[in-house]
Amino acid sequence: MEAEDADAKMRDKLVAASRRRLLLWDVPRAQIDRLEKTLEPQRTYAVTSPRAGVLVAKQAVFGTYVEPGAELFTISDLTHLWMLVDVYEADVPHVALGQVAKLTVEGRSDPLTAKVTFIAPIIDQATRTLKIRLDVPNADGKLKPGAFATAEIDLPLGRGLSIPESAVVHTGTRNVVFVVHRADDGSAHIVPREVTLGPQVSGHYRVTNGLAAGESVATSAQFLIDSESRLRATTGTPGGHSGH
């Protein structure tokens, strides 16, 4: 009797271990119960998806040998998407978590809104941009992964002095504008002046230093000179050629 009891306990352990292994292989419990009842092994069984979603990638091919850890299918829940946005380096200080962005998505006329939920800690050295992530609801499924979109974030910059983008000459190390001075006889002459620029908004630069309200600047300054050397010759010495 003791030998039979020992054999029975061993069989129970083997059955429990086999059931455990099948469960770890994600074999449906109904399949395991059927095997226990019929005692007929099956070479194949149906695998059910662990979650609802859309099949976006399929690596499984009939007859292919599958190694442990191989990814056979990719199932994604597209009711909630992430949108990755490139922010120019100069605009990075103005972006913060929780800001609301207005999105314009290719193929959709109605604008969307989304919140900034992640800001990458590193700037891409090749593009000089920073990645930020926006969480976008997509319950209707109209947004498609991989689509292009434009994000706009309204910033409370307040009131300030601004000039058109076309009025600025970028030399690489300085930003120069040409201030127009008018004499009493109606004549005018142009004086180059270095300025400090702030954010660029809607084709205009915020000027933080170098200009005063009411001063006139040439709005097509890039056509006043034909090379950086001409600009250097114009502004190289204090007072030199400033009236030309």
URMO-V764566 format. One record per residue. N is the residue number from 1. RES is the residue in one letter. PHI is phi in whole degrees, 0 to 359 (NA if undefined). PSI is psi in whole degrees, -180 to 180 (none if undefined). BURIAL is I if it has 24 or more other ideal C-beta (glycine too) atoms within 12 Angstrom, else O. Layout:
[[N	RES	PHI	PSI	BURIAL] [N	RES	PHI	PSI	BURIAL]]
This chain:
[[1	M	NA	-38	O] [2	E	294	-38	O] [3	A	293	-38	O] [4	E	292	-41	O] [5	D	297	-39	O] [6	A	295	-40	O] [7	D	295	-40	O] [8	A	296	-41	O] [9	K	294	-37	O] [10	M	295	-41	O] [11	R	296	-41	O] [12	D	298	-39	O] [13	K	294	-41	O] [14	L	295	-41	O] [15	V	296	-44	O] [16	A	296	-40	O] [17	A	293	-39	O] [18	S	294	-42	O] [19	R	297	-42	O] [20	R	298	-42	O] [21	R	295	-41	O] [22	L	295	-39	I] [23	L	295	-38	O] [24	L	293	-26	O] [25	W	276	6	O] [26	D	64	30	O] [27	V	288	128	I] [28	P	305	142	O] [29	R	299	-32	O] [30	A	297	-36	O] [31	Q	294	-39	I] [32	I	293	-43	I] [33	D	298	-40	O] [34	R	296	-40	O] [35	L	297	-41	O] [36	E	294	-33	O] [37	K	281	-44	O] [38	T	271	-24	O] [39	L	58	28	O] [40	E	247	114	O] [41	P	291	150	O] [42	Q	240	139	O] [43	R	279	-23	O] [44	T	226	158	O] [45	Y	206	158	O] [46	A	279	137	O] [47	V	251	123	O] [48	T	265	151	O] [49	S	289	136	O] [50	P	285	-12	O] [51	R	207	162	O] [52	A	276	148	O] [53	G	166	-162	O] [54	V	244	134	O] [55	L	283	109	O] [56	V	256	-13	O] [57	A	207	142	O] [58	K	223	111	O] [59	Q	259	-14	O] [60	A	284	129	O] [61	V	231	138	O] [62	F	303	128	O] [63	G	90	-5	O] [64	T	281	137	O] [65	Y	285	131	O] [66	V	249	124	O] [67	E	269	158	O] [68	P	301	135	O] [69	G	88	-4	O] [70	A	290	140	O] [71	E	269	116	O] [72	L	268	-41	O] [73	F	223	152	O] [74	T	239	116	O] [75	I	246	124	O] [76	S	240	143	O] [77	D	269	106	O] [78	L	269	10	I] [79	T	283	-10	O] [80	H	216	122	O] [81	L	241	160	I] [82	W	254	138	I] [83	M	242	124	I] [84	L	263	128	I] [85	V	238	137	I] [86	D	268	123	I] [87	V	250	129	I] [88	Y	297	149	O] [89	E	304	-39	O] [90	A	292	-23	O] [91	D	265	-4	I] [92	V	302	-42	I] [93	P	298	-17	O] [94	H	266	-1	I] [95	V	259	135	I] [96	A	219	157	O] [97	L	297	142	O] [98	G	90	-11	O] [99	Q	295	148	I] [100	V	260	129	O] [101	A	248	143	I] [102	K	265	128	O] [103	L	251	136	I] [104	T	243	113	O] [105	V	256	136	I] [106	E	302	130	O] [107	G	92	-5	O] [108	R	234	133	O] [109	S	271	-27	O] [110	D	275	132	O] [111	P	286	154	O] [112	L	239	165	I] [113	T	233	149	O] [114	A	205	157	I] [115	K	258	148	I] [116	V	283	118	I] [117	T	246	-11	I] [118	F	205	139	O] [119	I	234	121	I] [120	A	297	145	O] [121	P	276	-8	O] [122	I	233	139	O] [123	I	271	137	O] [124	D	292	120	O] [125	Q	290	-26	O] [126	A	281	-43	O] [127	T	259	-11	O] [128	R	56	42	O] [129	T	232	163	O] [130	L	240	137	I] [131	K	275	132	I] [132	I	236	156	I] [133	R	242	134	I] [134	L	244	137	I] [135	D	268	122	I] [136	V	238	120	I] [137	P	289	143	O] [138	N	216	50	I] [139	A	297	-33	O] [140	D	277	-9	O] [141	G	74	14	O] [142	K	281	-25	O] [143	L	278	136	I] [144	K	247	129	O] [145	P	303	138	O] [146	G	97	-8	O] [147	A	287	153	O] [148	F	274	146	O] [149	A	210	158	I] [150	T	241	133	O] [151	A	248	135	I] [152	E	235	131	O] [153	I	240	122	I] [154	D	280	129	O] [155	L	243	135	O] [156	P	280	79	O] [157	L	279	-14	O] [158	G	76	-170	O] [159	R	271	148	O] [160	G	188	176	O] [161	L	275	132	I] [162	S	223	156	I] [163	I	225	155	I] [164	P	298	150	O] [165	E	300	-34	I] [166	S	289	-10	O] [167	A	275	-7	I] [168	V	256	134	I] [169	V	252	120	I] [170	H	265	117	O] [171	T	267	-7	I] [172	G	106	-37	O] [173	T	243	-20	O] [174	R	222	161	O] [175	N	244	122	I] [176	V	237	139	I] [177	V	238	160	I] [178	F	251	109	I] [179	V	275	132	I] [180	V	265	122	I] [181	H	250	131	O] [182	R	248	133	O] [183	A	273	172	O] [184	D	295	-28	O] [185	D	277	4	O] [186	G	95	-10	O] [187	S	285	162	O] [188	A	223	148	O] [189	H	222	160	O] [190	I	246	134	I] [191	V	240	121	I] [192	P	288	143	I] [193	R	214	135	I] [194	E	280	138	I] [195	V	230	161	I] [196	T	252	127	O] [197	L	255	150	I] [198	G	254	-147	I] [199	P	295	154	I] [200	Q	260	124	O] [201	V	225	121	I] [202	S	52	46	O] [203	G	80	10	O] [204	H	232	150	O] [205	Y	256	137	I] [206	R	283	130	I] [207	V	258	120	I] [208	T	261	-17	O] [209	N	197	144	O] [210	G	111	-17	I] [211	L	227	155	I] [212	A	241	154	O] [213	A	299	135	O] [214	G	99	-16	O] [215	E	285	147	O] [216	S	260	140	O] [217	V	233	152	I] [218	A	286	127	I] [219	T	269	2	O] [220	S	232	52	O] [221	A	295	-26	I] [222	Q	293	-17	O] [223	F	265	-4	O] [224	L	280	-19	I] [225	I	227	154	I] [226	D	250	2	O] [227	S	193	164	O] [228	E	292	-30	O] [229	S	296	-36	O] [230	R	296	-41	O] [231	L	294	-41	I] [232	R	296	-39	O] [233	A	292	-32	O] [234	T	285	-37	I] [235	T	249	10	I] [236	G	289	-38	O] [237	T	243	142	O] [238	P	300	123	O] [239	G	81	-12	O] [240	G	288	123	O] [241	H	58	22	O] [242	S	290	-18	O] [243	G	269	2	O] [244	H	270	none	O]]
